[in-house]
């Protein structure tokens, strides 16, 4: 039973999102998780700044999408990069 203010629904949604995010991140390297968090944090704040600056939603979503693509590319390069020969030999 909630307080009647709708907070219990929000709390359930956050719990579900946290569980889903944890399941998706399972098995990923710490570097990839850190890059993903950096992207999430940066894009959230950029979206809010651009909207507050009076940009149209279409402009904001396009800008965020382009920047997201850059983060996706960076993560892909990181994951696909072969280990450095000297570092692999030392292990």
RASUL-V632633 format. One record per residue. OMEGA is omega in whole degrees, -180 to 180 (* if undefined). D_LAST is the distance of its C-alpha to the last C-alpha in Angstrom with 2 decimals. Layout:
BEGIN
omega: {OMEGA	OMEGA}
d_last: {D_LAST	D_LAST}
END
This chain:
BEGIN
omega: {-179	-179	-178	-179	179	-178	-178	178	179	-180	178	179	179	179	179	180	179	179	-180	179	179	179	-180	-177	-179	178	178	179	179	179	180	178	180	178	-180	179	179	178	-180	-177	-178	-176	177	-178	178	178	-178	180	-178	178	179	179	176	177	177	-179	180	178	-178	-178	177	180	-180	179	179	180	177	178	177	177	179	178	-179	178	178	178	-180	-177	-176	-177	177	180	180	-175	-179	-179	-180	180	-178	-176	*}
d_last: {54.92	54.08	55.97	57.67	55.81	53.27	50.29	49.43	48.82	46.49	44.56	44.18	43.02	40.35	39.19	39.02	37.09	34.54	34.03	33.79	31.27	29.08	29.27	28.37	25.32	23.95	20.60	20.09	17.27	18.46	18.48	20.82	22.95	23.32	24.38	26.81	28.31	28.76	30.57	32.71	33.72	34.50	36.40	38.44	39.63	40.24	42.35	44.44	44.93	46.04	48.39	49.85	50.43	52.72	50.74	51.69	49.45	48.88	47.70	45.38	43.85	43.38	41.68	39.37	38.59	37.67	35.36	33.79	33.13	31.20	28.97	28.50	27.61	25.03	23.34	23.51	21.96	19.07	18.53	19.07	17.01	14.29	10.83	11.00	10.21	8.99	6.61	5.39	5.50	3.81	0.00}
END
